[in-house]
Amino acid sequence: MREIFYKMMIFVTTGTQEPFDRLIIAIDEIAAHLPDVTFKVQAFAATYKPKNFKLTNFFSPAEFETYVQQSQLIISHAGMGTIISALVNSKPIIVMPRLMKYLEHRNEHQLATAKRLDGLKYVTVAYDAEELISTVLSSWPDNLKSLHKVGLQASEELLDSLNNFIKQ
């Protein structure tokens, strides 16, 4: 894949399993307010058709990684793969969990994940579309920062703890 660098880019991903129209509608509104920003948006084919950006159903792993690295902001469902990618790459991320009450998922595990990571101050969480829109527009681009960094490997403390547990 040829590397392309965007001046200002927001990478949005909703996973590849189910539509997430609530998030896509909010991103469309954000994009309308930020016409000079490139939006790379991966979302499963949804009912809502965005007016202000192109929707892509799937990015290859290489494309996904390129967009993570080149973005100034990542907006995502509360999927751990994307969250970990953002934290490893020290990228600001805002997550909006899928909710069972809107039939966006089978249970509330994304809400639980979002609440836990919010409490740890690892990610910024928008619990609804209005909060997402407000958070992005009030912080773009100068007040965005990665809240936490993780490495590609487990820490020595974690490995020691696991080894001690196994030995018991």
C-alpha positions as CSV (number, residue, x, y, z in Angstrom):
1,M,0.0,0.0,0.0
2,R,1.2,3.4,-0.9
3,E,1.5,5.7,2.1
4,I,-0.6,8.9,2.0
5,F,-0.3,11.6,4.5
6,Y,-3.2,13.9,5.3
7,K,-2.8,17.3,6.8
8,M,-5.5,16.9,9.4
9,M,-7.4,13.6,9.6
10,I,-10.0,12.0,11.9
11,F,-10.1,8.3,11.7
12,V,-13.5,6.8,12.6
13,T,-14.2,3.1,13.1
14,T,-17.3,1.2,14.2
15,G,-16.0,-2.3,13.7
16,T,-17.2,-4.7,11.0
17,Q,-20.1,-6.6,12.6
18,E,-23.1,-4.3,12.8
19,P,-24.2,-0.9,11.7
20,F,-23.9,2.0,14.2
21,D,-26.0,4.8,12.7
22,R,-26.1,6.8,15.9
23,L,-22.3,7.3,15.6
24,I,-22.3,7.8,11.8
25,I,-25.0,10.5,12.0
26,A,-22.9,12.4,14.7
27,I,-19.8,12.1,12.6
28,D,-21.7,13.5,9.6
29,E,-22.6,16.6,11.7
30,I,-19.0,17.0,12.9
31,A,-17.7,16.7,9.3
32,A,-20.1,19.4,8.2
33,H,-18.4,21.8,10.8
34,L,-14.9,20.7,9.8
35,P,-14.8,20.9,6.0
36,D,-11.0,21.1,5.8
37,V,-10.5,17.9,7.7
38,T,-10.2,14.5,6.0
39,F,-12.5,11.8,7.5
40,K,-11.5,8.2,7.0
41,V,-14.6,6.2,8.2
42,Q,-14.9,2.5,8.4
43,A,-18.4,1.3,9.3
44,F,-20.5,-1.7,8.4
45,A,-23.1,-0.8,5.7
46,A,-25.6,1.4,7.5
47,T,-29.1,2.7,6.9
48,Y,-28.0,6.3,7.1
49,K,-26.1,7.6,4.2
50,P,-23.6,10.4,5.2
51,K,-23.4,13.6,3.2
52,N,-20.1,15.0,4.3
53,F,-17.7,12.0,4.0
54,K,-17.3,8.7,2.2
55,L,-18.1,5.5,4.2
56,T,-16.0,2.4,3.7
57,N,-17.2,-1.0,4.9
58,F,-13.7,-2.4,5.5
59,F,-10.1,-1.3,5.7
60,S,-7.3,-3.9,5.4
61,P,-5.1,-4.2,8.5
62,A,-2.4,-2.2,6.8
63,E,-4.8,0.6,5.9
64,F,-6.2,0.6,9.4
65,E,-2.8,0.9,10.9
66,T,-1.8,3.7,8.5
67,Y,-4.9,5.7,9.4
68,V,-4.3,5.2,13.1
69,Q,-0.8,6.5,12.8
70,Q,-1.7,9.5,10.5
71,S,-4.8,10.6,12.4
72,Q,-4.9,13.5,14.8
73,L,-8.0,11.9,16.5
74,I,-9.6,8.5,16.5
75,I,-13.3,8.1,17.2
76,S,-14.6,4.6,17.8
77,H,-17.1,2.3,19.3
78,A,-15.9,0.8,22.5
79,G,-14.0,-2.0,20.8
80,M,-10.8,-3.0,22.5
81,G,-8.9,-3.5,19.3
82,T,-9.2,0.1,18.3
83,I,-8.7,1.3,21.8
84,I,-5.5,-0.6,22.2
85,S,-4.3,0.6,18.8
86,A,-4.9,4.2,19.9
87,L,-3.1,3.7,23.2
88,V,-0.1,2.0,21.7
89,N,0.3,4.8,19.2
90,S,-0.4,7.6,21.7
91,K,-3.4,8.9,19.8
92,P,-6.3,10.8,21.3
93,I,-9.4,8.6,21.2
94,I,-13.0,9.3,21.9
95,V,-15.2,6.2,22.3
96,M,-19.0,6.1,22.1
97,P,-20.2,2.7,23.2
98,R,-22.9,0.8,21.3
99,L,-26.0,0.3,23.5
100,M,-28.3,-2.6,23.7
101,K,-31.4,-0.4,24.2
102,Y,-30.9,0.8,20.6
103,L,-30.2,-2.8,19.4
104,E,-26.6,-1.9,18.5
105,H,-25.3,-4.9,20.4
106,R,-26.4,-8.0,22.2
107,N,-25.4,-6.8,25.7
108,E,-23.9,-3.8,27.5
109,H,-20.3,-4.9,27.5
110,Q,-19.2,-1.9,25.5
111,L,-20.9,0.4,28.0
112,A,-19.1,-1.4,30.8
113,T,-15.7,-1.2,28.9
114,A,-16.3,2.6,28.3
115,K,-17.2,3.3,31.9
116,R,-14.1,1.4,33.2
117,L,-11.7,3.1,30.8
118,D,-13.3,6.5,31.5
119,G,-12.8,5.9,35.3
120,L,-9.2,5.0,34.7
121,K,-8.8,8.2,32.6
122,Y,-7.4,6.1,29.7
123,V,-9.8,7.4,27.0
124,T,-12.4,10.1,26.5
125,V,-15.9,8.7,26.5
126,A,-19.0,10.3,24.8
127,Y,-22.0,8.5,26.2
128,D,-24.3,9.9,23.5
129,A,-24.2,11.7,20.1
130,E,-24.6,15.2,21.5
131,E,-21.6,14.7,23.9
132,L,-19.5,13.3,21.0
133,I,-20.3,16.3,18.8
134,S,-19.7,18.8,21.6
135,T,-16.4,17.1,22.7
136,V,-14.9,17.0,19.2
137,L,-16.0,20.6,18.2
138,S,-14.8,22.1,21.4
139,S,-11.4,20.4,21.5
140,W,-10.5,20.2,17.8
141,P,-7.6,20.4,17.1
142,D,-5.6,22.1,19.8
143,N,-7.0,20.5,22.9
144,L,-6.6,16.8,21.9
145,K,-4.1,14.6,23.6
146,S,-3.6,10.9,24.3
147,L,-4.7,10.2,27.9
148,H,-2.7,7.0,28.4
149,K,0.1,5.0,26.7
150,V,0.5,1.3,26.6
151,G,3.4,-0.8,25.3
152,L,3.3,-3.7,22.9
153,Q,4.4,-6.0,25.6
154,A,3.2,-6.6,29.2
155,S,5.1,-4.8,32.0
156,E,7.6,-6.6,34.2
157,E,5.3,-6.0,37.1
158,L,2.4,-7.8,35.4
159,L,4.6,-10.7,34.3
160,D,6.1,-11.1,37.8
161,S,2.6,-11.1,39.2
162,L,1.4,-13.7,36.8
163,N,4.5,-15.9,37.4
164,N,3.9,-15.7,41.2
165,F,0.2,-16.6,40.8
166,I,1.1,-19.6,38.6
167,K,3.7,-20.8,41.2
168,Q,1.1,-20.8,44.0
